[in-house]
Amino acid sequence: MAAHSNFSLESAGPRNNHHQPKRCYGVHRRYPLYSAASSTAMRSPMLIICLLIFVALPLYTVLSGQAPQGRDFRTADRSSAGLAPQAESTPEAVVQVYFARALNWRGIFGVHTWIATKSANAKEYTVHQVIGWRIYRDLPAVYSAPGIPDGRWFGNEPTLIADLRGDGAAKAIPKIAEAVANYPYPNEYTLWPGPNSNTFVAYIGRAVPELRMDLPSTAIGKDYPINGSIVDRAPSGTGYQVSMLGVLGVTMAREEGIELNLLGLSFGVDFYKPAIKLPFVGRLGFGEN
């Protein structure tokens, strides 16, 4: 037994010393170096992209004056910007869709949207919108009332993105009224990811596709799914979108182009009106109209 045991140890020893150390050194000396180099190479571009998106773009939005800060909502300008035709001197029906930067820090991230309608021969406009603070006063978030169609949103200039006149507007107004009445979140408001004012206007856009509204990439909440649906029409009615809880999705449509939604932030390319769409800053290229 002892002789047999010595023979086994002697014959096993050279095999272990000759073969196994080379395999260990070959694996463990090369793999960590390769992994570290690859990991560093991957982290650098990702860090630059994150800094660009979450630091440079918001900073540009503030410094360029797109999102002014420090305004008092009690004294901020809510007057007409002079974009809508005067109701008293315009007999034809009118439908217009606007957006403007939200107040103060919210404006860095996104915009507020609303719809104004005027029936034929009417002497005033009706403004349809969702206002978040109404929830805190136990009032419905949806608010439809006579008002200034192109009013500045707490000092921020409005931008017109859809404009129907005459017979087209007259046919759209009853559909808009019906969509407002059927909006499924009349008593809900969540700044991110929705439902909010942009969810409301996007819902009307789907119900009234003749508006062909291309909501800006800064309209956070426009991709919030209605009643949890994953697939739906795009807000313009000219294509479709896939959205999961409003924080991950993709939109492909003639008006919107291709948009990718990541955490509620929209990135896209508009081929119809050539432009790049980015979060915080909006469009880079041709205008909204």
C-alpha positions as CSV (number, residue, x, y, z in Angstrom):
1,M,0.0,0.0,0.0
2,A,2.8,2.4,0.9
3,A,4.7,1.6,-2.4
4,H,1.6,2.0,-4.4
5,S,0.9,5.3,-2.6
6,N,4.4,6.7,-3.3
7,F,4.1,5.7,-6.9
8,S,0.8,7.5,-7.2
9,L,2.1,10.7,-5.6
10,E,5.2,10.8,-7.8
11,S,3.3,10.2,-11.0
12,A,0.7,12.8,-10.1
13,G,3.2,15.4,-9.0
14,P,4.8,16.1,-12.4
15,R,1.5,16.3,-14.1
16,N,0.2,18.9,-11.7
17,N,3.4,20.9,-11.9
18,H,3.7,20.7,-15.6
19,H,0.2,21.3,-16.8
20,Q,-2.0,23.1,-14.3
21,P,0.1,26.2,-13.5
22,K,0.3,27.1,-17.2
23,R,-3.4,27.0,-17.5
24,C,-3.9,29.2,-14.5
25,Y,-1.4,31.8,-15.5
26,G,-2.7,31.9,-19.0
27,V,-6.2,32.6,-17.9
28,H,-5.8,34.7,-14.8
29,R,-3.0,37.0,-16.0
30,R,-4.6,38.0,-19.3
31,Y,-8.4,38.2,-18.6
32,P,-8.3,41.0,-15.9
33,L,-6.2,43.2,-18.2
34,Y,-8.6,42.7,-21.1
35,S,-11.7,43.3,-18.9
36,A,-10.4,46.5,-17.4
37,A,-9.5,48.0,-20.7
38,S,-12.9,47.1,-22.2
39,S,-14.8,48.4,-19.3
40,T,-12.9,51.8,-19.3
41,A,-13.4,52.2,-23.1
42,M,-17.1,51.6,-22.7
43,R,-17.6,53.9,-19.6
44,S,-16.0,57.0,-21.2
45,P,-18.5,57.5,-24.1
46,M,-21.4,56.7,-21.8
47,L,-20.2,59.3,-19.2
48,I,-19.9,61.9,-22.0
49,I,-23.4,61.2,-23.3
50,C,-24.9,61.4,-19.8
51,L,-23.1,64.7,-19.1
52,L,-24.3,66.1,-22.4
53,I,-28.0,65.1,-21.8
54,F,-28.4,65.8,-18.1
55,V,-26.0,68.8,-17.7
56,A,-25.2,70.5,-21.0
57,L,-28.7,70.5,-22.4
58,P,-30.5,71.7,-19.3
59,L,-27.8,74.4,-18.8
60,Y,-28.3,75.6,-22.4
61,T,-32.1,75.7,-21.9
62,V,-31.6,78.1,-19.0
63,L,-28.8,80.2,-20.3
64,S,-30.5,80.7,-23.7
65,G,-33.5,82.1,-22.1
66,Q,-35.9,79.3,-23.1
67,A,-36.8,78.6,-19.5
68,P,-36.6,81.8,-17.4
69,Q,-36.4,81.3,-13.7
70,G,-37.6,83.2,-10.6
71,R,-40.9,84.3,-11.9
72,D,-43.8,85.0,-9.5
73,F,-46.9,83.2,-10.8
74,R,-49.1,85.9,-9.2
75,T,-47.6,88.7,-11.3
76,A,-46.5,86.8,-14.4
77,D,-47.7,87.9,-17.8
78,R,-50.8,86.0,-19.1
79,S,-51.7,88.4,-21.9
80,S,-52.3,87.5,-25.6
81,A,-49.3,87.0,-27.7
82,G,-51.2,88.2,-30.8
83,L,-51.1,84.8,-32.6
84,A,-54.8,84.0,-32.7
85,P,-57.3,85.9,-34.9
86,Q,-59.7,88.2,-33.0
87,A,-62.9,86.4,-32.3
88,E,-65.1,89.5,-32.8
89,S,-63.7,90.1,-36.3
90,T,-63.4,86.5,-37.4
91,P,-66.7,84.8,-38.4
92,E,-65.2,81.5,-39.4
93,A,-64.6,78.6,-37.0
94,V,-61.1,78.3,-35.6
95,V,-59.1,75.6,-33.8
96,Q,-55.6,76.1,-32.6
97,V,-53.1,74.1,-30.5
98,Y,-50.4,75.8,-28.5
99,F,-47.5,75.0,-26.2
100,A,-45.3,77.1,-23.9
101,R,-42.6,76.5,-21.4
102,A,-43.8,75.6,-18.0
103,L,-43.2,77.9,-15.0
104,N,-39.7,78.2,-13.5
105,W,-37.8,75.0,-12.9
106,R,-40.5,72.9,-14.6
107,G,-39.8,74.8,-17.8
108,I,-36.3,73.3,-17.9
109,F,-37.8,69.9,-18.5
110,G,-41.0,70.5,-20.4
111,V,-43.9,72.5,-21.7
112,H,-47.6,73.0,-21.1
113,T,-50.0,72.4,-24.0
114,W,-53.6,73.5,-24.6
115,I,-56.3,73.7,-27.3
116,A,-58.4,76.8,-28.2
117,T,-61.7,76.5,-30.2
118,K,-64.1,79.1,-31.6
119,S,-67.3,78.1,-33.4
120,A,-68.5,80.0,-36.4
121,N,-69.7,83.5,-35.5
122,A,-68.8,83.0,-31.8
123,K,-67.5,86.1,-30.0
124,E,-65.0,84.3,-27.8
125,Y,-62.7,81.3,-27.6
126,T,-63.0,78.3,-25.4
127,V,-59.7,77.1,-24.0
128,H,-59.3,73.3,-23.1
129,Q,-56.5,72.3,-20.8
130,V,-55.4,70.3,-17.8
131,I,-54.2,72.4,-14.8
132,G,-52.4,70.4,-12.1
133,W,-53.0,72.7,-9.1
134,R,-56.8,72.3,-9.4
135,I,-56.4,68.8,-8.0
136,Y,-55.1,70.2,-4.7
137,R,-58.3,72.3,-4.4
138,D,-60.5,69.3,-5.0
139,L,-61.4,70.5,-8.5
140,P,-61.2,68.5,-11.8
141,A,-57.9,68.8,-13.5
142,V,-59.6,69.2,-16.9
143,Y,-60.6,72.9,-17.3
144,S,-62.7,74.1,-20.3
145,A,-63.7,77.8,-20.2
146,P,-63.8,81.0,-22.2
147,G,-60.3,82.5,-22.3
148,I,-57.4,84.0,-24.2
149,P,-56.5,81.4,-26.9
150,D,-52.8,82.5,-27.2
151,G,-52.1,83.7,-23.7
152,R,-48.5,83.7,-22.5
153,W,-48.1,80.9,-20.0
154,F,-46.8,82.8,-16.9
155,G,-44.7,85.0,-19.1
156,N,-43.5,82.3,-21.5
157,E,-44.3,82.9,-25.2
158,P,-46.7,80.3,-26.8
159,T,-45.9,78.5,-30.0
160,L,-48.7,77.5,-32.4
161,I,-48.4,73.9,-33.6
162,A,-51.9,73.3,-35.2
163,D,-54.3,75.7,-36.9
164,L,-57.7,74.8,-38.5
165,R,-60.0,77.3,-40.0
166,G,-63.5,77.3,-41.6
167,D,-65.3,74.1,-42.4
168,G,-62.4,71.9,-41.2
169,A,-62.5,73.6,-37.8
170,A,-66.3,73.5,-37.6
171,K,-66.2,69.7,-38.1
172,A,-63.4,69.2,-35.6
173,I,-64.9,71.2,-32.7
174,P,-67.7,68.7,-31.8
175,K,-65.1,65.9,-31.9
176,I,-62.9,67.9,-29.6
177,A,-65.7,68.5,-27.2
178,E,-66.5,64.8,-27.2
179,A,-62.9,63.9,-26.6
180,V,-62.7,66.4,-23.7
181,A,-65.8,64.8,-22.1
182,N,-64.4,61.3,-22.5
183,Y,-60.8,61.9,-21.3
184,P,-60.2,59.0,-18.9
185,Y,-58.2,61.0,-16.3
186,P,-60.3,64.1,-15.5
187,N,-59.4,64.1,-11.9
188,E,-55.8,63.0,-12.1
189,Y,-52.5,64.8,-12.5
190,T,-48.9,63.5,-12.2
191,L,-46.1,65.8,-13.4
192,W,-44.0,62.7,-14.5
193,P,-44.6,60.5,-16.4
194,G,-48.3,61.4,-16.6
195,P,-51.1,61.8,-16.9
196,N,-50.7,65.6,-17.2
197,S,-51.6,68.5,-19.6
198,N,-49.7,66.9,-22.4
199,T,-51.4,63.5,-21.9
200,F,-54.7,65.3,-22.3
201,V,-53.8,67.2,-25.5
202,A,-52.3,64.0,-27.0
203,Y,-55.5,62.1,-26.2
204,I,-57.5,64.8,-28.1
205,G,-55.0,64.6,-31.0
206,R,-55.6,60.9,-31.4
207,A,-59.4,61.4,-31.3
208,V,-59.2,64.2,-33.8
209,P,-56.5,63.2,-36.3
210,E,-57.3,66.1,-38.7
211,L,-55.4,68.3,-36.2
212,R,-52.2,66.5,-37.2
213,M,-50.6,67.9,-34.1
214,D,-46.9,67.2,-33.7
215,L,-46.3,67.7,-30.0
216,P,-42.8,68.8,-29.1
217,S,-40.3,66.4,-27.7
218,T,-40.4,68.5,-24.5
219,A,-44.1,67.7,-24.0
220,I,-43.4,65.2,-21.2
221,G,-46.5,63.0,-20.7
222,K,-47.6,62.9,-24.3
223,D,-46.6,59.2,-24.5
224,Y,-48.3,58.2,-21.4
225,P,-50.5,55.2,-22.3
226,I,-54.3,55.6,-22.1
227,N,-55.8,52.9,-19.8
228,G,-52.5,51.0,-19.8
229,S,-52.5,50.2,-23.5
230,I,-49.1,49.4,-24.9
231,V,-49.9,50.1,-28.6
232,D,-51.8,53.2,-29.7
233,R,-51.9,55.8,-32.4
234,A,-49.4,58.6,-32.4
235,P,-50.8,61.9,-31.1
236,S,-50.8,63.2,-34.7
237,G,-52.9,60.3,-35.9
238,T,-50.4,59.7,-38.7
239,G,-48.7,56.7,-37.2
240,Y,-48.3,54.5,-34.2
241,Q,-46.4,54.2,-30.9
242,V,-45.5,51.6,-28.4
243,S,-45.2,52.8,-24.9
244,M,-44.7,51.1,-21.5
245,L,-46.0,53.3,-18.7
246,G,-44.8,56.4,-20.5
247,V,-41.2,55.8,-19.6
248,L,-40.0,53.5,-22.4
249,G,-41.3,53.4,-26.0
250,V,-41.0,54.3,-29.6
251,T,-43.1,56.3,-32.0
252,M,-43.1,56.1,-35.8
253,A,-45.4,58.5,-37.7
254,R,-45.4,60.9,-40.7
255,E,-45.7,64.0,-38.5
256,E,-43.5,63.0,-35.6
257,G,-40.9,61.0,-37.5
258,I,-39.1,58.5,-35.3
259,E,-39.0,59.2,-31.6
260,L,-37.5,57.2,-28.8
261,N,-38.8,57.6,-25.3
262,L,-36.4,56.9,-22.4
263,L,-37.6,57.7,-18.9
264,G,-40.1,60.2,-20.4
265,L,-37.4,62.0,-22.3
266,S,-37.9,62.1,-26.1
267,F,-35.1,61.7,-28.7
268,G,-36.0,61.7,-32.4
269,V,-35.6,62.6,-36.0
270,D,-38.3,64.4,-38.0
271,F,-38.0,63.6,-41.7
272,Y,-41.1,65.4,-42.9
273,K,-40.0,68.8,-41.5
274,P,-36.2,68.0,-41.1
275,A,-35.1,68.4,-37.6
276,I,-33.5,66.6,-34.7
277,K,-35.6,66.3,-31.5
278,L,-33.9,66.4,-28.1
279,P,-35.1,66.6,-24.5
280,F,-34.9,69.9,-22.7
281,V,-34.1,72.0,-25.8
282,G,-36.7,70.7,-28.3
283,R,-36.2,70.9,-32.0
284,L,-33.0,71.6,-33.9
285,G,-33.9,72.3,-37.5
286,F,-37.1,73.5,-39.1
287,G,-39.8,75.0,-36.9
288,E,-42.9,73.4,-35.4
289,N,-45.3,74.7,-38.2
